[in-house]
Amino acid sequence: MTSALVTGASRGIGLGIATRLAERGYALTISARGAERLESVADRLRDAGAKEVHAVAADLADPDAAARVVDTHREAFGTMKALILNAGVGTAGPIAEFPARRFDKTVAVNLNAPFALIQTALPLLRAEAKNDPVHGSKIVALSSITGVYAEAGLAAYGATKAALISLIETLNAEESGNGVSASALAPAYVDTDMSDWIKDTIPAEDMIEVNDVVEIVDALLKLSSRAVVPKLVLSRAGAGLYTA
């Protein structure tokens, strides 16, 4: 059974990706913080065509959460075709005034959790790559354009996203020869709830659509094991190419 794990799956980009995978007949493990909303999303994904859906409510700031999410997937499916690392926290503020506690939370969710999820899921991804050497298995991580091009006020967020890109690139150096390849997507502002705070300055209609990201993820998952796309930047039309 073709299966994927999607974090941050209850809304926005994660929900869009999970829905597309459901429509393609994937079996899914989904995670997000809110249990009630997550169960509702699981029902929607089953209706959309997912062969099986397991919902795991988890706060990825908790160091033990990654293992619990991956263990649920392992027990249900045994292998993993795709790991979608979408969960993250957005935060803004100048370096001089940025609270240490908020910095630690940002690092925990945006970097520590993806590292732990990848490390724990690798045996499942390798097993799937062995079963299907033509296509292998994939990891797609949602980074940010601010992880590629620095932007004032987004130092903590951008630093974690830059580190995530580095993690993905190193993973390819270590694992793509085993059929496990990874891509970091680095979009500018996408029209989701996470971007509501900036919509007075950048209107929603000027932002990237969720479906733009979904289409790219869908294409990446169809690549053969011979192709690796380590990093892909998505800019907003009409904006500077190097700004969020």
N, C-alpha and C positions, 0 to 999 in steps of 0.2 A: 504494500500500500504506500503510495507517494504521500509523504507527510512533511509538514513545516511547522515551525514554532515562530510565533509573532508576538513580540512584546509591545506594550503600549497600543493594544489592538482595539480598545473600546471606542476610539474616536479619531478623527483626523486622518493623517497619513496611514497609521497602523490599521485602522478600520478599512480604509480603501484598499490596502494591499491584501488584507485578510479576505475581503469580499471577492477580489479578483481570484485569489487562490481557491476559494470555495467554488467559484464558477468553473474553475478548471478541474474540479473534482479532487482537490487535495484533502487529506485528513489533517486536522489542525489542532495544535495546542496554542491557546491564546492566554495572554496575561495582561493585567492592568490592576490598578489599586482598588477600584470599586467593584465589589462582588456582585451587587444587584445589577448594575449596568452591564457587567461582563457576561452574566448569564443571559440577559436579554440579547446581547450581541451574538452569543453562541447559538441561540435559536434562529436568529436572522441568517447566520452563516450556514446552518443546516438547511434552511429553506432555499438558500442560494445555490446549494449543490455540494456542500462539504460532506464527505463520506462519514466523517466522525469528528466531533469537536470536544475537546477537553478544556475547560476554563479554570485558570488558577489565579485567584486574587492574590496579588503580592506587591509589596512596596520594595522596589529594587534598591532603595537606600539601605535595606536590611542586608547585611553580609550573607545571611543564610538563604535569601530568597532565590538566588540564581540556581542553586542546587535543587531546591524544591520544585522549581518550574521544570527544569530539565529532567529530573527524576520522574515527574508525571508523564512527560513525553516518552521517556525510555520505557516505562512500564506499559504504555499503551501501544507503542509502535516499534520499538527496537532499533530503528534507524531514523535518519533525518535527511531529507532531501534539501531543505532550505532553512536557514536560521535568519530571521529578519529582526535586526536590532533597531527598533524604532523608539522605544521608551526613552524619555529624556526630560530634563527640566530646563526651562528658559529663565535666564536671569540677567539683569542689566544693572550697571552702576560703575562709577569710576574706581580705578584701583585704589586711590587714596582713601576712599570711604567705604570700601566693600567689606561687609561683615565676614569675619573668619568662619562663623558657623554656616552662613549661606554658601561660602566657598566650599567648605567640606561636603555639604549636601550635593552641590553641583558635581563635584568630583566623584562622589559615591555613585550617583545615578548615571552620569554621562560617560564615565570611564571605568570605574571599578566594576560596576555591574556587567557591562559588555565584556570585559576581560574574563570575569568569572563565568559568564554564560558560554563564551567561546571555549574556554578551557574545559568546562564540564561537558559540552556538547560534541567536542572533537571526536571521541570514539564513535558516536552515532553517525556523524558526518563522514568519517572514514569508512565505516561499514557500508553506508549507502554508495559511496564512490566506488567501492570494491564491487558492489552488486551491479552498478551501472557505470562502467569505466568510460563510456562514450560521452555521457553528460556530466558525470561526477556529481558533486554536491556543492551548494553555494551558501555563502554568507553575504548578506547585504546590510550595511550599517548606515543609518541616517546621521550624517555629520552636518556640517553647515558651511556656507561660503565664508563665514567668519573664522572658520578653522583653516582657511587658505589665505584669506586677505584680512588683515587686522582691521578692526573698526572700533573707534572710541566708544567707551561705555559698555563694551561687550567682552572685556578682557577675560573674565572667568569662564564665561560660556565658550568663547572662541578657543581658549587654551585647552579645554576638555575636548572640543571637537577636533582640534589639531592633533591632539594625542590619539584620538580615536582613528584618524586617518593613518597616523604612523603605525598604530597597532595592526590595522588592516593590511598595510603594505608589507609589514614584517611577516604577518601570517601567510601572505602569498609566497614570500621567499622560502618559508618553512614547509608549507603544506600543498601548494598548487601542484607540485610534482606527484603528490598522492591523490590528486583528483579533487581536492577541497580548495576552491578558489573564493576570493572575497572581493567585494566592491564597496567603497565608501562614496555615498552620494552627498554632495555638498551644495544644497540649494540656497538661494536667497529666500526672502520671506515667502512662505506658502500660506494660502488663505485657509487657516485653521484657527481654532480657539486659542492656540498658543501665541498667535500673532495679534490677538485682539488689542493688546496694549499699545501697538504702534499704528493702528488703523486710522487714527486721527491725522497722522502724518503721511502714511502710505495707505491709500484706500484699498479695500479688499479687491476691487476690480483691477488693480495694478499688480497684484501678487500672483505668483505661480499657482496654478490650480492643482489640487490634490491629485487629480487624474493624470496630470503630466508626470508626477513622480511614480504613480502606479504603473503607467505605461513603460517607463524605464526599467522598473523592477521586473515587470513581466518579461521584457526583452532579455534582461540579464540572466534570468532563470532558464531561458531557452538556449543559451550558448552552450557549445560543446566544452568538454573539459580542457581542450587545447587553448582556449581563449581566456585571457584575464583582463578585466577592466578594473584596475586598482583604485581609480579615483575619477569622479565625474562631477564637474561644477555646473550648476544650473543658475543662470543669471535671469533677472527680470527684464522683460522687453522695455526699452525706453530708458532704462536706468544705466548707471555706470556699470561696466562689466565686473568691477572689483568691489562693489558695495552690496550690502544686504538689501 
